[in-house]
Amino acid sequence: MPYDGKILARARAELARTRQENEEEQGRRYRLASSKIEQLGILDSKLRAQMTELVRVTISKRPDLKQRIKEIETENLELQAQRAEMLVEAGFPIDYLDDIYSCEKCHDTGVFEGRQCSCLSRIYNRILTEELSPLMRSGNESFDNFDLTFYPAEYDFSLSASPREVMRLVCERCRRFAEAFPDDGTNLLMQGGTGLGKTYLSACIAKVVSGKGYSVCYDSAAAAFEAFEKQKFSRDPDEAERAAARVSRMLDCDLMILDDLGTEMVTSLTASALYTLINSRIINRKPIIISTNCSNEELTRKYNPQICSRISGEFKTLPFCGSDIRILKKTR
């Protein structure tokens, strides 16, 4: 996925703050240990002097080079053992003064084996998700908080099950998708009336997936298609550039969630944008979740055969049923 320079800079700044906090904590520990162990400073001075001597000896051409290096290494191990013994006797863990790193791979530098470290990528994806996911910010999105008691437990012959059982299965399918991501490989169509939990379960998926370090773009269909329009037609260069960056993220992020499809005004431009978004992500094997209040018949009336064919052939439909939860909450 192409990286946004501004967001990458923010990710690097956050990693730098983490590195500084770890260094400050390490300094605090050293000051505390030094206050209780009088010989600690002297011992560490000897260890540093040994390392300087090792470098000097290594670049020298003295005939006993190997023997002297071995002697220094032995002396170093003895001093380290004394240091560990002092720490334990003073009541500190043996590793209390070890270097502190949040990422053991790159030591909080953001670079591992000449490439961007996965820790920096995780920070980048989290910031990107926060930028692109205004619908995820209620704070309580969790599969465990999905309240099935809002759905009727009585058997519904049209469903061949109770709405509560149907929604239990839908919730579990969403949970499996999130926990298995990206290995699930399925595109989801969340279909049902207003207030049945589509947006909530979408946000639950987004929260789990982004928490695993993947980038998620979560937006309404109207806002998404507006970005496509501004990218193409805006006369303001800055606005067009911002829209182009947003479109690029929607096409390239690890998971795209398109909310409320069918509520936008359907035009040739929005239809083209929708097809581009769906087709591009399918071709590049990047999952997409679409939620809609529209039935299959309504989708067929609103969108062209190419779009409907893609949706029917490439998406797993999750049926949402019951009564509007927003209204039910007011009666409880």
Secondary structure, DSSP 8 states (H G I E B T S, - for coil): ----HHHHHHHHHHHHHHHHHHHHHHHHHHHHHHHH-TTHHHHHHHHHHHHHHHHHHHTS--TTHHHHHHHHHHHHHHHHHHHHHHHHHTT--TTTTS---S-TTTTTSSEETTEE-HHHHHHHHHHHHHHH-GGGTTS---GGG--GGGS--S-BTTTTB-HHHHHHHHHHHHHHHHHHTTTT--EEEEE--TTSSHHHHHHHHHHHHHHTT--EEEEEHHHHHHHHHHHHH-S-HHHHHHHHHHHHHHHHSSEEEEEEETSS---HHHHHHHHHHHHHHHHTT--EEEEES--HHHHHHHS-HHHHHHHHHHEEEEE--SS-HHHHHHH-
